[in-house]
Amino acid sequence: GGKLEIVDNSRNFQDVPDWAWFNGAVQFTASRELMAGTSENTFSPGMSMSRAMLMTVLARLDGQNTFNGETWDSVGMSWAKEHGISDGSNPEVSITREQLAAMLYRYAKAGKTEASLTRFSDAAKVSPWASDAIAWAVVNGILTGKPGGLLDPQGLATRAEVSAMLERFISL
């Protein structure tokens, strides 16, 4: 992986209040230039994130300069395909929570993890291809579930949730 240089990027996003559960995670990802705001002073924490954007974020985490590609996402997409993180399909589609877990799992080159997901009432909704990644993410505290004991595997990952999962992943 690349080194994560912390820059002074402590802009106050107007839509990230100090009391919000995701404030620390947003500051964590923004200060490392993994994720930027959607404008000069907004982060859009509740907005979904495209698959291409996550590929770009993970490429940045790996130390790649993602700012000199033909398009905003070309460097991240090429890197993700080359490293087996993603097949690059449907880049413009919003990423689901299980797709996010799967890309982090592949990035970590993690092995199969035994885990019981019975505490989550919707554990049966996890796609078979994502089950190893979800188990790994739960065991490692990257995916903690949502209120009501839900994994919400097919739910779209918000920018706040992506920030939180990235912070927990990087802090492992």
Stockholm file with secondary structure:
# STOCKHOLM 1.0

chainA/1-172         GGKLEIVDNSRNFQDVPDWAWFNGAVQFTASRELMAGTSENTFSPGMSMSRAMLMTVLARLDGQNTFNGETWDSVGMSWAKEHGISDGSNPEVSITREQLAAMLYRYAKAGKTEASLTRFSDAAKVSPWASDAIAWAVVNGILTGKPGGLLDPQGLATRAEVSAMLERFISL
#=GR chainA/1-172 SS CCCCCCCCCCCCCTTSCTTSTTHHHHHHHHHTTSSCCSSSSCCCTTSBCBHHHHHHHHHHHTTCCTTSSSSTTHHHHHHHHHTTSCCCCSTTSBCBHHHHHHHHHHHHTCCCCCCCCTTSTTGGGSCGGGHHHHHHHHHTTSCCCBTTTBCCTTSBCBHHHHHHHHHHHHTC
#=GC SS_cons         CCCCCCCCCCCCCTTSCTTSTTHHHHHHHHHTTSSCCSSSSCCCTTSBCBHHHHHHHHHHHTTCCTTSSSSTTHHHHHHHHHTTSCCCCSTTSBCBHHHHHHHHHHHHTCCCCCCCCTTSTTGGGSCGGGHHHHHHHHHTTSCCCBTTTBCCTTSBCBHHHHHHHHHHHHTC
//
